[in-house]
Amino acid sequence: MTTLPPNWAEAPLHRLAKVAYGKGLPKGRRGEAGAYPYVGSGGVIAQTFDCLVDGPALVIGRKGTAGSVQRFEHGCWPSDTTFFIRVPDELDATLLEHQLRCLQLGQYDRSTALPGLGRPDLEAARIVVPPLAEQRRIVTAIEEAFSRLDAGEIGLRTARTLLKRMRSSVLAAAVTGRLVPQEPTDTSAADHLAEGGIEALELTDQLPRGWARVVLGNLARVGSGTTPSRANSAFWRDGSIPWVTSALLNEGVVRQAREYVTPAAVAETALKLWPAGSLLIAMYGEGQTRGRCAELALEATCNQACAAIVLHDSVAPFSRFVRIFLDANYEANRRLAAGGVQPNLSVGLVKSMAIPIPPIDEARRIVDEVDRQFSFLNACDRAVNLAGARSTRLRRSILKAAFEGRLVSQEAS
């Protein structure tokens, strides 16, 4: 246990301030013109003319975002999903806010479904209390340090945005013939396709010299999968064959599945085994999943939310380029989805995608250049993430030093 500096004290929260339950507020008493915020565990819900607690006050999440801490200097109305504390004069509200956040109160959640924080756990939280003048010096030091970290983190967010744009630019240049130079001696894509019996589309738009456009359904076998009946244990028990869902496609490469089916499931349902190297595209899914493309690193089946793409042998060397095209056109693929409450792609829509194909040698140069530039961008990404993690650790170190009396000097007076 850390020894407290002279003139400091430590006590459970309930000895320093009263912990009270928030109250619900009827919708008729809420309004945008109100002077006080109506506060839930996740933030401000609305405004109100009513004030349940004057400031300075802290509102702590009880249900939902359990353990969240919000500070209000001029009063508020905490909702019934929160606790609240009116901060006494001998405590600096900002310092108490930092302490409660540092305690990570969410770890005391005892619920099973909706996260919840119990009042006894909150009241038992140990709070250190420096002299009031020192509390204010500590708060000033914390805010100065955090302000510098905030500026650095803004720079990191800007860097992440720029890296995302650079990736998009590389992909866009790759599929429009602007990433590597064209070579007059390259065999045209149309000639290469014709050797495999694949007919190119008549061009209605401008493509680089030697490029062709082909419907994906002519380049590849395109199919989907299904979800075998959960009621039939013979399809799932002791399964050994990977079964992939669209949720696994966000990482770009599928190296393992979360669930496995049996050979009986493949034999008796619409499941198909797709070879390693197949491309999967999410036809529907939550959030930003729909339209995402990933490569299978293993032989696997998939559910009905995925379209599997296996290029014919004669054009198999173009597989990486096709993947680059699908990644570059992620937003367009999402817009291609049929309308309705839940817009979806379909196997038919995936087959109908028109893919630009460069000469085979140029395709190889494009793939190599994309890999080279993405290797650099990935290294930048790792550096940004490491800097973000270091900033988080520094914040924790600053608060630890603050509550151990090492952030500012003590004054004998």
C-alpha positions in Angstrom: 0.0 0.0 0.0 1.4 3.4 -1.0 2.1 5.8 1.9 0.2 9.0 1.6 2.0 12.3 1.6 1.8 14.5 4.8 -1.6 16.2 5.3 -3.4 13.8 2.9 -6.3 11.6 3.9 -8.0 8.6 2.5 -11.6 7.6 3.0 -14.5 5.6 1.3 -16.6 7.8 -0.9 -19.6 7.7 1.3 -17.7 9.4 4.1 -17.0 12.3 1.8 -20.2 12.8 -0.1 -23.7 11.4 -0.3 -24.3 9.0 -3.2 -27.9 9.3 -4.4 -30.0 7.7 -7.1 -31.1 9.7 -10.2 -34.7 10.0 -11.2 -36.6 9.6 -14.5 -37.9 12.8 -16.1 -41.2 12.7 -18.1 -40.8 13.7 -21.7 -43.2 16.6 -21.2 -40.6 18.2 -18.9 -37.7 17.9 -21.4 -36.9 20.5 -24.1 -34.1 21.9 -26.1 -34.4 25.4 -24.5 -33.9 24.1 -20.9 -31.0 25.4 -18.9 -30.0 22.1 -17.4 -28.9 18.8 -19.0 -31.0 15.7 -18.5 -28.2 13.1 -18.1 -28.2 9.3 -18.7 -25.3 6.9 -18.1 -24.1 7.4 -21.7 -24.3 11.2 -21.8 -26.8 14.1 -22.1 -30.2 12.9 -23.3 -32.0 16.3 -23.5 -32.3 19.7 -21.8 -34.8 20.6 -19.0 -35.8 23.6 -17.0 -35.7 21.4 -13.8 -32.6 20.9 -11.7 -32.3 17.8 -9.5 -28.9 18.6 -8.2 -27.0 21.9 -8.3 -23.4 22.1 -9.2 -20.7 21.1 -9.0 -22.0 17.5 -9.4 -20.8 14.2 -10.6 -23.1 11.7 -12.4 -22.0 8.1 -12.4 -23.5 5.5 -14.7 -25.5 2.8 -12.8 -27.0 0.9 -15.7 -26.0 0.7 -19.4 -22.6 2.5 -19.4 -21.9 1.4 -15.9 -19.1 3.3 -14.1 -19.1 6.2 -16.5 -18.3 9.6 -14.8 -19.6 13.0 -16.0 -19.0 16.3 -14.3 -21.5 19.3 -14.4 -20.5 22.6 -12.9 -23.9 24.3 -12.9 -26.4 21.6 -12.0 -28.3 18.9 -13.9 -31.0 16.3 -13.7 -29.5 12.8 -13.5 -31.8 10.0 -14.9 -32.8 6.8 -13.2 -30.0 4.9 -14.8 -27.4 6.9 -12.8 -26.1 7.8 -9.4 -25.2 11.4 -8.6 -23.0 13.2 -6.0 -23.0 16.8 -5.1 -19.4 17.6 -4.6 -18.7 19.2 -1.2 -16.7 22.4 -0.9 -13.6 20.6 0.5 -13.2 18.5 -2.6 -12.3 19.7 -6.1 -14.9 18.3 -8.5 -12.4 17.8 -11.4 -10.0 15.9 -9.2 -12.8 13.7 -7.8 -13.9 13.1 -11.4 -10.4 12.0 -12.4 -10.2 9.7 -9.3 -13.5 8.0 -10.0 -12.5 7.4 -13.7 -9.1 6.1 -12.6 -10.9 3.5 -10.4 -12.6 2.0 -13.4 -15.9 1.5 -11.6 -17.3 -0.6 -14.4 -15.2 -3.6 -13.1 -17.7 -3.8 -10.2 -20.6 -4.7 -12.6 -22.6 -7.5 -11.0 -25.3 -7.9 -13.6 -25.7 -10.6 -16.3 -27.6 -8.9 -19.1 -27.6 -5.1 -18.7 -24.4 -3.8 -17.2 -24.9 -2.4 -13.7 -23.0 -0.8 -10.9 -24.1 -1.4 -7.3 -24.4 1.5 -4.8 -22.3 -0.4 -2.1 -19.4 -0.7 -4.5 -19.5 2.9 -5.4 -19.8 4.1 -1.8 -16.9 1.9 -0.8 -14.5 3.4 -3.4 -11.4 4.7 -1.7 -10.7 8.4 -2.3 -7.5 10.2 -1.5 -7.9 13.8 -0.3 -5.0 16.2 -0.5 -5.3 19.7 1.0 -7.6 21.8 -1.1 -4.9 24.2 -2.4 -2.9 21.1 -3.5 -5.9 19.6 -5.1 -6.2 22.6 -7.3 -2.5 22.5 -8.2 -2.8 18.8 -9.1 -5.8 19.6 -11.3 -3.9 22.3 -13.1 -1.0 20.0 -13.7 -3.2 17.2 -14.9 -5.0 19.5 -17.3 -1.8 20.9 -18.7 -0.4 17.4 -19.3 -3.7 16.1 -20.8 -3.9 19.2 -23.0 -0.5 18.3 -24.6 -1.6 14.6 -25.0 -4.9 15.8 -26.5 -3.0 17.8 -29.1 -0.9 14.7 -29.9 -3.9 12.5 -30.2 -5.6 15.0 -32.6 -2.4 14.6 -34.7 -2.7 10.8 -34.5 -6.4 10.9 -35.6 -5.4 13.1 -38.6 -2.6 10.6 -39.5 -5.1 7.7 -39.4 -7.4 9.7 -41.7 -4.6 10.5 -44.1 -3.4 6.8 -44.1 -6.9 5.7 -45.0 -7.1 8.2 -47.9 -3.7 7.1 -49.1 -4.9 3.4 -49.2 -7.9 4.4 -51.2 -5.8 6.4 -53.6 -3.4 3.5 -54.1 -6.3 1.2 -54.8 -8.0 3.7 -57.2 -4.8 4.2 -59.1 -4.2 0.4 -59.3 -7.5 -0.4 -61.0 -7.5 2.6 -63.4 -4.0 2.0 -64.8 -2.3 4.9 -63.0 -0.2 3.0 -60.5 2.5 1.5 -62.8 3.6 2.3 -66.3 2.2 0.4 -69.3 4.6 -1.6 -71.4 4.0 -1.7 -75.2 5.3 -5.3 -75.3 2.7 -6.6 -72.9 0.2 -9.1 -74.4 -3.3 -7.5 -74.3 -5.8 -8.7 -71.8 -8.3 -9.4 -74.6 -5.9 -11.8 -76.2 -5.1 -13.5 -72.9 -8.8 -13.9 -72.2 -9.5 -15.2 -75.6 -7.0 -18.0 -75.1 -9.1 -19.2 -72.2 -12.4 -18.9 -74.1 -13.5 -15.8 -72.2 -15.1 -13.0 -74.1 -14.5 -9.4 -73.1 -17.3 -6.8 -73.0 -17.5 -4.2 -75.7 -15.9 -1.1 -74.2 -18.3 1.8 -73.6 -15.7 3.7 -71.5 -12.1 4.6 -71.7 -9.6 1.9 -70.3 -5.8 2.0 -70.5 -4.2 0.5 -73.6 -4.3 -3.3 -73.5 -7.0 -3.5 -70.8 -10.3 -5.3 -71.2 -13.6 -5.4 -69.2 -15.2 -8.7 -68.3 -18.3 -9.7 -66.3 -17.2 -11.5 -63.1 -19.5 -14.4 -63.8 -17.4 -15.1 -66.9 -14.1 -15.0 -65.1 -15.1 -17.2 -62.1 -17.3 -19.7 -60.5 -19.5 -17.7 -58.1 -21.7 -19.3 -55.5 -22.8 -19.1 -51.9 -23.6 -21.4 -49.0 -26.2 -22.0 -46.3 -26.7 -22.5 -42.6 -27.3 -26.2 -41.9 -30.2 -26.9 -39.5 -29.1 -26.3 -35.9 -31.6 -29.0 -34.9 -29.7 -31.7 -36.7 -26.7 -32.5 -34.5 -25.2 -34.6 -37.2 -24.4 -31.4 -39.1 -22.6 -29.7 -36.2 -21.4 -32.1 -33.5 -17.6 -32.7 -33.7 -17.5 -30.8 -37.0 -14.1 -30.4 -38.7 -14.9 -28.3 -41.8 -14.6 -24.6 -41.3 -17.9 -22.7 -41.7 -17.4 -19.0 -42.5 -19.9 -16.1 -41.9 -19.8 -12.6 -43.2 -18.7 -11.3 -39.8 -15.2 -12.9 -40.4 -14.6 -10.9 -43.6 -13.7 -7.6 -42.0 -10.1 -8.6 -41.4 -9.3 -9.2 -45.1 -8.0 -12.8 -44.6 -9.9 -15.7 -43.1 -7.5 -17.9 -41.3 -9.9 -19.8 -39.1 -13.6 -20.2 -38.5 -15.6 -19.8 -35.3 -17.8 -22.8 -36.1 -17.3 -26.1 -37.9 -19.6 -28.4 -39.7 -19.5 -32.1 -40.5 -19.0 -33.9 -43.8 -22.7 -34.9 -43.5 -23.6 -31.2 -43.7 -21.7 -30.8 -46.9 -23.2 -33.9 -48.4 -26.8 -33.3 -47.4 -27.2 -29.5 -47.7 -26.4 -26.7 -50.1 -23.0 -26.2 -48.6 -20.0 -26.2 -51.0 -16.3 -26.5 -50.2 -14.4 -23.5 -51.4 -10.6 -23.9 -51.9 -8.0 -21.8 -50.1 -7.4 -18.7 -52.2 -11.1 -18.2 -52.9 -12.4 -14.7 -52.5 -15.4 -14.1 -50.3 -17.6 -11.0 -50.5 -20.2 -10.2 -47.8 -23.6 -9.9 -49.4 -25.2 -8.6 -46.2 -24.3 -8.1 -42.6 -24.3 -5.6 -39.8 -22.5 -2.2 -39.8 -19.9 -1.8 -42.6 -19.7 -5.6 -43.3 -21.8 -5.7 -46.5 -19.5 -5.4 -49.5 -16.3 -6.4 -47.6 -14.0 -8.8 -49.4 -11.6 -11.3 -47.9 -9.4 -14.2 -49.1 -9.8 -17.7 -47.7 -6.5 -18.9 -46.3 -8.0 -22.4 -45.8 -10.5 -24.7 -47.5 -13.9 -23.8 -46.0 -17.7 -23.6 -46.5 -19.7 -20.4 -45.9 -23.2 -19.3 -45.0 -25.7 -17.7 -47.3 -24.5 -14.2 -46.4 -21.2 -14.7 -48.4 -20.6 -15.0 -52.1 -17.6 -17.1 -52.9 -15.5 -16.3 -56.0 -13.1 -18.9 -57.6 -11.4 -17.7 -60.8 -11.2 -20.2 -63.7 -7.8 -21.8 -64.2 -7.0 -19.7 -67.3 -7.4 -16.5 -65.4 -6.3 -17.6 -61.9 -3.2 -15.3 -62.0 -5.6 -12.4 -61.9 -7.1 -13.4 -58.6 -5.1 -10.8 -56.6 -5.9 -8.1 -59.0 -9.7 -8.9 -58.8 -9.3 -8.7 -55.0 -7.7 -5.3 -55.3 -10.6 -4.2 -57.6 -13.3 -5.4 -55.1 -11.5 -3.6 -52.3 -11.2 -0.4 -54.3 -14.9 -0.5 -55.1 -16.2 -1.4 -51.6 -18.5 1.7 -51.5 -19.8 1.1 -55.0 -20.4 -2.6 -54.1 -22.5 -1.5 -51.1 -24.5 0.9 -53.4 -25.1 -2.0 -55.8 -27.1 -3.8 -53.1 -30.8 -4.1 -53.7 -33.1 -1.8 -51.7 -35.5 -2.6 -48.9 -35.3 -2.5 -45.1 -32.0 -4.4 -45.2 -30.2 -3.8 -48.5 -28.5 -6.9 -49.8 -26.2 -8.0 -52.5 -27.0 -11.3 -54.3 -25.0 -13.9 -56.2 -26.6 -12.6 -59.3 -25.4 -9.0 -58.6 -21.9 -10.3 -57.8 -21.8 -12.2 -61.0 -22.8 -9.1 -63.0 -20.0 -6.9 -61.7 -17.9 -5.7 -64.7 -14.2 -6.1 -63.8 -11.4 -4.2 -65.7 -8.5 -6.6 -66.5 -5.0 -5.4 -67.4 -2.5 -7.3 -69.4 -1.2 -10.2 -67.2 2.3 -8.8 -66.8 1.0 -5.4 -65.9 -1.4 -7.0 -63.4 1.7 -8.6 -61.7 3.4 -5.2 -61.6 0.3 -3.6 -60.1 0.0 -6.3 -57.4 3.7 -5.9 -56.5 3.4 -2.1 -56.2 0.2 -2.3 -54.1 2.0 -4.7 -51.8 5.0 -2.4 -51.6 3.0 0.7 -50.8 0.7 -1.1 -48.4 3.7 -2.5 -46.5 4.8 1.1 -45.9 1.3 2.3 -45.0 0.9 -0.7 -42.6 4.2 0.2 -40.9 2.9 3.8 -40.5 -0.3 2.4 -39.1 1.6 0.4 -36.5 3.6 3.4 -35.5 0.4 5.5 -35.0 -1.2 2.7 -33.0 1.9 2.4 -30.8 1.9 6.2 -30.2 -1.8 6.0 -29.3 -1.2 3.2 -26.8 1.7 5.2 -25.3 -0.5 8.2 -24.9 -3.0 6.1 -23.0 -0.3 4.7 -20.8 1.0 8.3 -20.1 -2.5 9.4 -19.0 -2.6 6.5 -16.5 0.9 7.3 -15.3 0.0 11.0 -14.8 -3.1 10.1 -12.8 -1.2 7.5 -10.7 1.5 10.1 -9.9 -1.3 12.6 -9.1 -3.0 10.4 -6.5 0.3 9.3 -5.0 1.4 12.9 -4.4 4.2 12.8 -7.0 2.8 15.2 -9.6 3.2 18.5 -7.9 5.2 19.6 -4.9 3.7 19.7 -1.4 3.6 23.1 0.4 4.3 23.0 4.2 1.7 25.7 4.6 
